[in-house]
Amino acid sequence: MTLKVLALGGDGIGPEVVDAAARSIDFKFDLSKDLLVGATGGPAWDPIVIDGGPEEQDALLKLRHELDVFACVRHE
């Protein structure tokens, strides 16, 4: 079985870091890459309220929901 992995560079992690991480994985996988725009906002946008549940209010949760995935591996 080959796992499908989507690597999203951006949000503080550049394409060079994603490439290095992909080379260090020790199992067979099908890698797709794309860019993820980093967080934006500030005090001027704090009053904005987005309707819906958590997956509609949080971009990362919405992305996980739309892709039907359950995990997000991030650096510490």
N, CA, C and O atoms as a CHARMM CRD file, in Angstrom:
* protein
*
  304
    1    1 MET  N      0.84000  -1.17900   0.00000 PROA 1      0.00000
    2    1 MET  CA     0.00000   0.00000   0.00000 PROA 1      0.00000
    3    1 MET  C      0.88600   1.24300   0.00000 PROA 1      0.00000
    4    1 MET  O      1.85300   1.32700   0.75700 PROA 1      0.00000
    5    2 THR  N      0.54900   2.19700  -0.85000 PROA 2      0.00000
    6    2 THR  CA     1.27700   3.45900  -0.90800 PROA 2      0.00000
    7    2 THR  C      0.41300   4.54800  -0.29500 PROA 2      0.00000
    8    2 THR  O     -0.72700   4.75100  -0.71200 PROA 2      0.00000
    9    3 LEU  N      0.95200   5.24800   0.69200 PROA 3      0.00000
   10    3 LEU  CA     0.22800   6.35200   1.32100 PROA 3      0.00000
   11    3 LEU  C      0.28300   7.58000   0.43500 PROA 3      0.00000
   12    3 LEU  O      1.28700   7.82800  -0.23300 PROA 3      0.00000
   13    4 LYS  N     -0.79200   8.34600   0.42800 PROA 4      0.00000
   14    4 LYS  CA    -0.82800   9.62000  -0.28100 PROA 4      0.00000
   15    4 LYS  C     -0.56700  10.72100   0.72900 PROA 4      0.00000
   16    4 LYS  O     -1.24300  10.79100   1.75500 PROA 4      0.00000
   17    5 VAL  N      0.40700  11.58400   0.45500 PROA 5      0.00000
   18    5 VAL  CA     0.78900  12.66800   1.34800 PROA 5      0.00000
   19    5 VAL  C      0.68900  13.98100   0.59800 PROA 5      0.00000
   20    5 VAL  O      1.21400  14.10700  -0.50800 PROA 5      0.00000
   21    6 LEU  N      0.02300  14.95700   1.18600 PROA 6      0.00000
   22    6 LEU  CA    -0.02900  16.31100   0.63800 PROA 6      0.00000
   23    6 LEU  C      0.83200  17.18500   1.52700 PROA 6      0.00000
   24    6 LEU  O      0.53200  17.35100   2.71000 PROA 6      0.00000
   25    7 ALA  N      1.89500  17.74500   0.98000 PROA 7      0.00000
   26    7 ALA  CA     2.80500  18.60700   1.72500 PROA 7      0.00000
   27    7 ALA  C      2.51100  20.05400   1.36000 PROA 7      0.00000
   28    7 ALA  O      2.59900  20.44600   0.19600 PROA 7      0.00000
   29    8 LEU  N      2.16200  20.84200   2.37000 PROA 8      0.00000
   30    8 LEU  CA     1.82600  22.24700   2.15400 PROA 8      0.00000
   31    8 LEU  C      2.94900  23.13300   2.67800 PROA 8      0.00000
   32    8 LEU  O      3.05900  23.35700   3.88300 PROA 8      0.00000
   33    9 GLY  N      3.77000  23.62700   1.78400 PROA 9      0.00000
   34    9 GLY  CA     4.80500  24.57900   2.16600 PROA 9      0.00000
   35    9 GLY  C      4.17200  25.94300   2.36900 PROA 9      0.00000
   36    9 GLY  O      3.15600  26.25400   1.74700 PROA 9      0.00000
   37   10 GLY  N      4.74300  26.73900   3.20800 PROA 10     0.00000
   38   10 GLY  CA     4.19700  28.04800   3.53200 PROA 10     0.00000
   39   10 GLY  C      3.91300  28.10700   5.01100 PROA 10     0.00000
   40   10 GLY  O      4.28800  27.18600   5.73600 PROA 10     0.00000
   41   11 ASP  N      3.27000  29.14500   5.48600 PROA 11     0.00000
   42   11 ASP  CA     2.94100  29.28300   6.90400 PROA 11     0.00000
   43   11 ASP  C      4.19200  29.12300   7.76100 PROA 11     0.00000
   44   11 ASP  O      4.15500  28.49800   8.82100 PROA 11     0.00000
   45   12 GLY  N      5.30600  29.69900   7.28700 PROA 12     0.00000
   46   12 GLY  CA     6.56100  29.61200   8.03000 PROA 12     0.00000
   47   12 GLY  C      7.44100  28.45800   7.58800 PROA 12     0.00000
   48   12 GLY  O      8.60800  28.38800   7.97400 PROA 12     0.00000
   49   13 ILE  N      6.89900  27.55000   6.78500 PROA 13     0.00000
   50   13 ILE  CA     7.68000  26.41700   6.29800 PROA 13     0.00000
   51   13 ILE  C      7.79700  26.56400   4.78800 PROA 13     0.00000
   52   13 ILE  O      6.79700  26.49000   4.07300 PROA 13     0.00000
   53   14 GLY  N      9.00800  26.77100   4.30600 PROA 14     0.00000
   54   14 GLY  CA     9.20600  26.97800   2.88200 PROA 14     0.00000
   55   14 GLY  C      9.34600  25.68200   2.12000 PROA 14     0.00000
   56   14 GLY  O      9.48700  24.61500   2.72000 PROA 14     0.00000
   57   15 PRO  N      9.30900  25.76600   0.79500 PROA 15     0.00000
   58   15 PRO  CA     9.43300  24.57100  -0.04700 PROA 15     0.00000
   59   15 PRO  C     10.70400  23.77900   0.22500 PROA 15     0.00000
   60   15 PRO  O     10.69900  22.55300   0.11600 PROA 15     0.00000
   61   16 GLU  N     11.80100  24.46100   0.58000 PROA 16     0.00000
   62   16 GLU  CA    13.05800  23.73800   0.84200 PROA 16     0.00000
   63   16 GLU  C     12.95200  22.85400   2.08500 PROA 16     0.00000
   64   16 GLU  O     13.57400  21.79300   2.14400 PROA 16     0.00000
   65   17 VAL  N     12.17200  23.28100   3.07300 PROA 17     0.00000
   66   17 VAL  CA    11.97800  22.47200   4.27500 PROA 17     0.00000
   67   17 VAL  C     11.08000  21.27200   3.96500 PROA 17     0.00000
   68   17 VAL  O     11.33100  20.16200   4.43500 PROA 17     0.00000
   69   18 VAL  N     10.03300  21.50400   3.17200 PROA 18     0.00000
   70   18 VAL  CA     9.14400  20.41100   2.77300 PROA 18     0.00000
   71   18 VAL  C      9.92800  19.36800   1.98200 PROA 18     0.00000
   72   18 VAL  O      9.75000  18.17000   2.20200 PROA 18     0.00000
   73   19 ASP  N     10.79500  19.80500   1.06100 PROA 19     0.00000
   74   19 ASP  CA    11.60300  18.87500   0.27200 PROA 19     0.00000
   75   19 ASP  C     12.52900  18.05100   1.16700 PROA 19     0.00000
   76   19 ASP  O     12.63600  16.83700   0.99400 PROA 19     0.00000
   77   20 ALA  N     13.19700  18.70300   2.12100 PROA 20     0.00000
   78   20 ALA  CA    14.10400  17.99000   3.03200 PROA 20     0.00000
   79   20 ALA  C     13.33800  16.98500   3.88000 PROA 20     0.00000
   80   20 ALA  O     13.81400  15.87100   4.10000 PROA 20     0.00000
   81   21 ALA  N     12.16200  17.36400   4.35600 PROA 21     0.00000
   82   21 ALA  CA    11.34900  16.44700   5.16300 PROA 21     0.00000
   83   21 ALA  C     10.90300  15.24500   4.33500 PROA 21     0.00000
   84   21 ALA  O     10.91400  14.11700   4.83000 PROA 21     0.00000
   85   22 ALA  N     10.51600  15.47100   3.09000 PROA 22     0.00000
   86   22 ALA  CA    10.07300  14.37500   2.22200 PROA 22     0.00000
   87   22 ALA  C     11.21300  13.38200   1.98600 PROA 22     0.00000
   88   22 ALA  O     10.97900  12.17500   1.92900 PROA 22     0.00000
   89   23 ARG  N     12.43900  13.88100   1.84800 PROA 23     0.00000
   90   23 ARG  CA    13.58300  12.98800   1.64100 PROA 23     0.00000
   91   23 ARG  C     13.89400  12.15800   2.88200 PROA 23     0.00000
   92   23 ARG  O     14.50600  11.09600   2.77600 PROA 23     0.00000
   93   24 SER  N     13.48000  12.63000   4.05500 PROA 24     0.00000
   94   24 SER  CA    13.81300  11.92000   5.29200 PROA 24     0.00000
   95   24 SER  C     12.78200  10.85000   5.67100 PROA 24     0.00000
   96   24 SER  O     13.02600  10.07100   6.59300 PROA 24     0.00000
   97   25 ILE  N     11.64800  10.79600   4.98900 PROA 25     0.00000
   98   25 ILE  CA    10.60800   9.81300   5.30000 PROA 25     0.00000
   99   25 ILE  C     11.06100   8.44400   4.81900 PROA 25     0.00000
  100   25 ILE  O     11.50400   8.28500   3.68200 PROA 25     0.00000
  101   26 ASP  N     10.94100   7.45100   5.71000 PROA 26     0.00000
  102   26 ASP  CA    11.49200   6.11800   5.44900 PROA 26     0.00000
  103   26 ASP  C     10.41700   5.09600   5.07200 PROA 26     0.00000
  104   26 ASP  O     10.46300   3.95700   5.53600 PROA 26     0.00000
  105   27 PHE  N      9.45500   5.48700   4.24200 PROA 27     0.00000
  106   27 PHE  CA     8.48000   4.54900   3.72200 PROA 27     0.00000
  107   27 PHE  C      8.00600   5.05500   2.36000 PROA 27     0.00000
  108   27 PHE  O      8.19600   6.22200   2.01800 PROA 27     0.00000
  109   28 LYS  N      7.39200   4.16700   1.59500 PROA 28     0.00000
  110   28 LYS  CA     6.94900   4.53500   0.25200 PROA 28     0.00000
  111   28 LYS  C      5.68000   5.38100   0.33400 PROA 28     0.00000
  112   28 LYS  O      4.73300   5.02600   1.03500 PROA 28     0.00000
  113   29 PHE  N      5.66900   6.49800  -0.38500 PROA 29     0.00000
  114   29 PHE  CA     4.51200   7.38300  -0.38700 PROA 29     0.00000
  115   29 PHE  C      4.41200   8.12700  -1.70400 PROA 29     0.00000
  116   29 PHE  O      5.40300   8.30500  -2.41300 PROA 29     0.00000
  117   30 ASP  N      3.21300   8.55300  -2.01600 PROA 30     0.00000
  118   30 ASP  CA     2.92600   9.35500  -3.19400 PROA 30     0.00000
  119   30 ASP  C      2.79300  10.79300  -2.71600 PROA 30     0.00000
  120   30 ASP  O      1.82100  11.13500  -2.04200 PROA 30     0.00000
  121   31 LEU  N      3.76000  11.63900  -3.05700 PROA 31     0.00000
  122   31 LEU  CA     3.81600  13.00600  -2.53600 PROA 31     0.00000
  123   31 LEU  C      3.25500  14.00500  -3.53300 PROA 31     0.00000
  124   31 LEU  O      3.66300  14.04300  -4.69400 PROA 31     0.00000
  125   32 SER  N      2.31300  14.81400  -3.06500 PROA 32     0.00000
  126   32 SER  CA     1.81800  15.97100  -3.81600 PROA 32     0.00000
  127   32 SER  C      2.20700  17.21000  -3.02300 PROA 32     0.00000
  128   32 SER  O      2.18200  17.19900  -1.79300 PROA 32     0.00000
  129   33 LYS  N      2.56500  18.27100  -3.72300 PROA 33     0.00000
  130   33 LYS  CA     2.95800  19.50800  -3.03700 PROA 33     0.00000
  131   33 LYS  C      2.07800  20.65900  -3.49600 PROA 33     0.00000
  132   33 LYS  O      1.60800  20.69400  -4.63300 PROA 33     0.00000
  133   34 ASP  N      1.86700  21.59800  -2.58400 PROA 34     0.00000
  134   34 ASP  CA     1.14100  22.81700  -2.90000 PROA 34     0.00000
  135   34 ASP  C      1.57600  23.86100  -1.88300 PROA 34     0.00000
  136   34 ASP  O      2.28600  23.53400  -0.93200 PROA 34     0.00000
  137   35 LEU  N      1.17100  25.08900  -2.06400 PROA 35     0.00000
  138   35 LEU  CA     1.50400  26.14800  -1.11600 PROA 35     0.00000
  139   35 LEU  C      0.30300  26.45600  -0.24700 PROA 35     0.00000
  140   35 LEU  O     -0.83800  26.36500  -0.70000 PROA 35     0.00000
  141   36 LEU  N      0.55600  26.82300   1.00600 PROA 36     0.00000
  142   36 LEU  CA    -0.48800  27.23200   1.94500 PROA 36     0.00000
  143   36 LEU  C     -0.14900  28.62900   2.42100 PROA 36     0.00000
  144   36 LEU  O      0.91800  28.85000   2.99400 PROA 36     0.00000
  145   37 VAL  N     -1.04000  29.56700   2.19100 PROA 37     0.00000
  146   37 VAL  CA    -0.80800  30.94700   2.60000 PROA 37     0.00000
  147   37 VAL  C     -0.81100  31.02800   4.11800 PROA 37     0.00000
  148   37 VAL  O     -1.63500  30.39700   4.77900 PROA 37     0.00000
  149   38 GLY  N      0.10900  31.80200   4.66300 PROA 38     0.00000
  150   38 GLY  CA     0.21900  31.94200   6.10800 PROA 38     0.00000
  151   38 GLY  C     -0.94200  32.70600   6.71000 PROA 38     0.00000
  152   38 GLY  O     -1.79000  33.25500   6.00700 PROA 38     0.00000
  153   39 ALA  N     -0.95300  32.72300   8.02000 PROA 39     0.00000
  154   39 ALA  CA    -2.02000  33.40600   8.75100 PROA 39     0.00000
  155   39 ALA  C     -1.98300  34.90500   8.47900 PROA 39     0.00000
  156   39 ALA  O     -0.91500  35.50000   8.33100 PROA 39     0.00000
  157   40 THR  N     -3.14600  35.49100   8.41600 PROA 40     0.00000
  158   40 THR  CA    -3.26400  36.93200   8.24300 PROA 40     0.00000
  159   40 THR  C     -4.27000  37.45000   9.25700 PROA 40     0.00000
  160   40 THR  O     -5.01900  36.67600   9.85400 PROA 40     0.00000
  161   41 GLY  N     -4.28400  38.71700   9.44100 PROA 41     0.00000
  162   41 GLY  CA    -5.27000  39.29600  10.35000 PROA 41     0.00000
  163   41 GLY  C     -4.65600  40.36400  11.22700 PROA 41     0.00000
  164   41 GLY  O     -3.53800  40.82100  10.98800 PROA 41     0.00000
  165   42 GLY  N     -5.38400  40.74800  12.22600 PROA 42     0.00000
  166   42 GLY  CA    -4.93900  41.77600  13.14600 PROA 42     0.00000
  167   42 GLY  C     -6.13500  42.33600  13.87400 PROA 42     0.00000
  168   42 GLY  O     -7.26600  41.91400  13.63300 PROA 42     0.00000
  169   43 PRO  N     -5.89900  43.28600  14.76800 PROA 43     0.00000
  170   43 PRO  CA    -6.97600  43.84400  15.58300 PROA 43     0.00000
  171   43 PRO  C     -8.13800  44.41800  14.77400 PROA 43     0.00000
  172   43 PRO  O     -9.27800  44.39600  15.23900 PROA 43     0.00000
  173   44 ALA  N     -7.87100  44.92300  13.58700 PROA 44     0.00000
  174   44 ALA  CA    -8.94700  45.50400  12.77900 PROA 44     0.00000
  175   44 ALA  C     -9.96200  44.45200  12.34000 PROA 44     0.00000
  176   44 ALA  O    -11.10900  44.78400  12.04100 PROA 44     0.00000
  177   45 TRP  N     -9.54600  43.18200  12.29800 PROA 45     0.00000
  178   45 TRP  CA   -10.43300  42.11300  11.83200 PROA 45     0.00000
  179   45 TRP  C    -10.98500  41.26000  12.97800 PROA 45     0.00000
  180   45 TRP  O    -11.78000  40.35300  12.73400 PROA 45     0.00000
  181   46 ASP  N    -10.58600  41.52800  14.20500 PROA 46     0.00000
  182   46 ASP  CA   -11.05600  40.74300  15.36300 PROA 46     0.00000
  183   46 ASP  C    -12.57900  40.70800  15.49700 PROA 46     0.00000
  184   46 ASP  O    -13.11300  39.67000  15.88800 PROA 46     0.00000
  185   47 PRO  N    -13.30900  41.79000  15.19400 PROA 47     0.00000
  186   47 PRO  CA   -14.76300  41.73900  15.36400 PROA 47     0.00000
  187   47 PRO  C    -15.50700  40.89200  14.33100 PROA 47     0.00000
  188   47 PRO  O    -16.69900  40.63100  14.49300 PROA 47     0.00000
  189   48 ILE  N    -14.82000  40.46000  13.27600 PROA 48     0.00000
  190   48 ILE  CA   -15.48700  39.67600  12.24300 PROA 48     0.00000
  191   48 ILE  C    -15.82500  38.29800  12.79900 PROA 48     0.00000
  192   48 ILE  O    -14.96200  37.60800  13.34100 PROA 48     0.00000
  193   49 VAL  N    -17.09300  37.90500  12.66000 PROA 49     0.00000
  194   49 VAL  CA   -17.56300  36.60000  13.11100 PROA 49     0.00000
  195   49 VAL  C    -17.99300  35.78900  11.89800 PROA 49     0.00000
  196   49 VAL  O    -18.78400  36.25500  11.07900 PROA 49     0.00000
  197   50 ILE  N    -17.47000  34.57600  11.78700 PROA 50     0.00000
  198   50 ILE  CA   -17.81800  33.69100  10.67500 PROA 50     0.00000
  199   50 ILE  C    -18.84000  32.69000  11.18700 PROA 50     0.00000
  200   50 ILE  O    -18.61900  32.02100  12.19600 PROA 50     0.00000
  201   51 ASP  N    -19.96400  32.59300  10.47800 PROA 51     0.00000
  202   51 ASP  CA   -21.01300  31.64600  10.86400 PROA 51     0.00000
  203   51 ASP  C    -20.55400  30.21500  10.65000 PROA 51     0.00000
  204   51 ASP  O    -19.63600  29.95300   9.87300 PROA 51     0.00000
  205   52 GLY  N    -21.20200  29.29500  11.34400 PROA 52     0.00000
  206   52 GLY  CA   -20.93700  27.87900  11.15300 PROA 52     0.00000
  207   52 GLY  C    -20.16800  27.28600  12.31000 PROA 52     0.00000
  208   52 GLY  O    -19.82600  27.96600  13.27800 PROA 52     0.00000
  209   53 GLY  N    -19.90700  25.99800  12.18300 PROA 53     0.00000
  210   53 GLY  CA   -19.18000  25.26900  13.20600 PROA 53     0.00000
  211   53 GLY  C    -17.68200  25.52100  13.13300 PROA 53     0.00000
  212   53 GLY  O    -17.22600  26.33400  12.32800 PROA 53     0.00000
  213   54 PRO  N    -16.91000  24.82700  13.97100 PROA 54     0.00000
  214   54 PRO  CA   -15.46500  25.04000  14.01700 PROA 54     0.00000
  215   54 PRO  C    -14.77000  24.85100  12.67100 PROA 54     0.00000
  216   54 PRO  O    -13.83000  25.57800  12.34900 PROA 54     0.00000
  217   55 GLU  N    -15.23500  23.86300  11.87300 PROA 55     0.00000
  218   55 GLU  CA   -14.56700  23.63800  10.58800 PROA 55     0.00000
  219   55 GLU  C    -14.83600  24.75100   9.59100 PROA 55     0.00000
  220   55 GLU  O    -14.12000  24.86200   8.59600 PROA 55     0.00000
  221   56 GLU  N    -15.84000  25.57300   9.82800 PROA 56     0.00000
  222   56 GLU  CA   -16.09200  26.73800   8.98100 PROA 56     0.00000
  223   56 GLU  C    -15.35000  27.97100   9.48900 PROA 56     0.00000
  224   56 GLU  O    -15.04400  28.87500   8.71100 PROA 56     0.00000
  225   57 GLN  N    -15.06200  28.01200  10.77200 PROA 57     0.00000
  226   57 GLN  CA   -14.44000  29.18400  11.38200 PROA 57     0.00000
  227   57 GLN  C    -12.91700  29.12400  11.34400 PROA 57     0.00000
  228   57 GLN  O    -12.25900  30.16300  11.40000 PROA 57     0.00000
  229   58 ASP  N    -12.35900  27.95100  11.25200 PROA 58     0.00000
  230   58 ASP  CA   -10.91100  27.77800  11.29500 PROA 58     0.00000
  231   58 ASP  C    -10.44800  27.20800   9.95800 PROA 58     0.00000
  232   58 ASP  O    -10.90700  26.14600   9.53800 PROA 58     0.00000
  233   59 ALA  N     -9.53700  27.91800   9.29000 PROA 59     0.00000
  234   59 ALA  CA    -9.11000  27.51100   7.94400 PROA 59     0.00000
  235   59 ALA  C     -8.46400  26.13300   7.93800 PROA 59     0.00000
  236   59 ALA  O     -8.71000  25.34900   7.02100 PROA 59     0.00000
  237   60 LEU  N     -7.64300  25.81700   8.93600 PROA 60     0.00000
  238   60 LEU  CA    -6.98700  24.51700   8.96100 PROA 60     0.00000
  239   60 LEU  C     -7.99800  23.39100   9.17600 PROA 60     0.00000
  240   60 LEU  O     -7.90700  22.34800   8.52800 PROA 60     0.00000
  241   61 LEU  N     -8.95900  23.59200  10.07900 PROA 61     0.00000
  242   61 LEU  CA    -9.99200  22.57900  10.26800 PROA 61     0.00000
  243   61 LEU  C    -10.83300  22.40800   9.00600 PROA 61     0.00000
  244   61 LEU  O    -11.21100  21.29100   8.65300 PROA 61     0.00000
  245   62 LYS  N    -11.12400  23.52100   8.32500 PROA 62     0.00000
  246   62 LYS  CA   -11.89800  23.43200   7.07600 PROA 62     0.00000
  247   62 LYS  C    -11.12200  22.64800   6.03200 PROA 62     0.00000
  248   62 LYS  O    -11.69700  21.82800   5.31800 PROA 62     0.00000
  249   63 LEU  N     -9.82300  22.89200   5.93800 PROA 63     0.00000
  250   63 LEU  CA    -8.98900  22.16800   4.98500 PROA 63     0.00000
  251   63 LEU  C     -8.98800  20.67100   5.30700 PROA 63     0.00000
  252   63 LEU  O     -9.13000  19.84900   4.40200 PROA 63     0.00000
  253   64 ARG  N     -8.83100  20.31200   6.56900 PROA 64     0.00000
  254   64 ARG  CA    -8.86800  18.89600   6.95900 PROA 64     0.00000
  255   64 ARG  C    -10.22200  18.27800   6.62400 PROA 64     0.00000
  256   64 ARG  O    -10.28900  17.14800   6.14000 PROA 64     0.00000
  257   65 HSD  N    -11.30100  19.01900   6.88100 PROA 65     0.00000
  258   65 HSD  CA   -12.64300  18.52300   6.60300 PROA 65     0.00000
  259   65 HSD  C    -12.83800  18.29000   5.09800 PROA 65     0.00000
  260   65 HSD  O    -13.33800  17.24300   4.68800 PROA 65     0.00000
  261   66 GLU  N    -12.44100  19.26900   4.28500 PROA 66     0.00000
  262   66 GLU  CA   -12.61800  19.16600   2.83500 PROA 66     0.00000
  263   66 GLU  C    -11.77400  18.03700   2.24300 PROA 66     0.00000
  264   66 GLU  O    -12.20300  17.37600   1.29700 PROA 66     0.00000
  265   67 LEU  N    -10.57800  17.81300   2.79100 PROA 67     0.00000
  266   67 LEU  CA    -9.70100  16.76200   2.28600 PROA 67     0.00000
  267   67 LEU  C     -9.97100  15.41000   2.93300 PROA 67     0.00000
  268   67 LEU  O     -9.37000  14.40500   2.55500 PROA 67     0.00000
  269   68 ASP  N    -10.88100  15.38600   3.91600 PROA 68     0.00000
  270   68 ASP  CA   -11.22200  14.16700   4.64300 PROA 68     0.00000
  271   68 ASP  C     -9.97900  13.53100   5.25900 PROA 68     0.00000
  272   68 ASP  O     -9.73400  12.33400   5.11100 PROA 68     0.00000
  273   69 VAL  N     -9.19500  14.36900   5.95700 PROA 69     0.00000
  274   69 VAL  CA    -8.00200  13.89700   6.66200 PROA 69     0.00000
  275   69 VAL  C     -8.15500  14.18800   8.14700 PROA 69     0.00000
  276   69 VAL  O     -8.98000  15.01100   8.54300 PROA 69     0.00000
  277   70 PHE  N     -7.36500  13.52100   8.95700 PROA 70     0.00000
  278   70 PHE  CA    -7.52700  13.65200  10.39800 PROA 70     0.00000
  279   70 PHE  C     -6.28400  14.16000  11.10000 PROA 70     0.00000
  280   70 PHE  O     -6.32500  14.40000  12.30700 PROA 70     0.00000
  281   71 ALA  N     -5.18700  14.33300  10.39400 PROA 71     0.00000
  282   71 ALA  CA    -3.95000  14.70100  11.07300 PROA 71     0.00000
  283   71 ALA  C     -3.23200  15.80200  10.30000 PROA 71     0.00000
  284   71 ALA  O     -3.40300  15.96500   9.09200 PROA 71     0.00000
  285   72 CYS  N     -2.44700  16.52800  11.02500 PROA 72     0.00000
  286   72 CYS  CA    -1.59200  17.55600  10.43400 PROA 72     0.00000
  287   72 CYS  C     -0.25900  17.49100  11.17000 PROA 72     0.00000
  288   72 CYS  O     -0.19800  17.74500  12.37300 PROA 72     0.00000
  289   73 VAL  N      0.79000  17.15700  10.46200 PROA 73     0.00000
  290   73 VAL  CA     2.11100  17.04000  11.08300 PROA 73     0.00000
  291   73 VAL  C      2.79600  18.38400  10.92000 PROA 73     0.00000
  292   73 VAL  O      2.96400  18.87700   9.80500 PROA 73     0.00000
  293   74 ARG  N      3.18800  18.97000  12.03800 PROA 74     0.00000
  294   74 ARG  CA     3.84100  20.27800  12.01000 PROA 74     0.00000
  295   74 ARG  C      5.12400  20.22900  12.82300 PROA 74     0.00000
  296   74 ARG  O      5.25300  19.42800  13.74900 PROA 74     0.00000
  297   75 HSD  N      6.05200  21.07400  12.48000 PROA 75     0.00000
  298   75 HSD  CA     7.31500  21.15200  13.22500 PROA 75     0.00000
  299   75 HSD  C      7.07600  21.78800  14.58500 PROA 75     0.00000
  300   75 HSD  O      6.08900  22.49900  14.77500 PROA 75     0.00000
  301   76 GLU  N      7.93900  21.54500  15.49400 PROA 76     0.00000
  302   76 GLU  CA     7.86000  22.15800  16.84600 PROA 76     0.00000
  303   76 GLU  C      8.93200  23.19900  16.98000 PROA 76     0.00000
  304   76 GLU  O      9.04700  23.83500  18.02800 PROA 76     0.00000
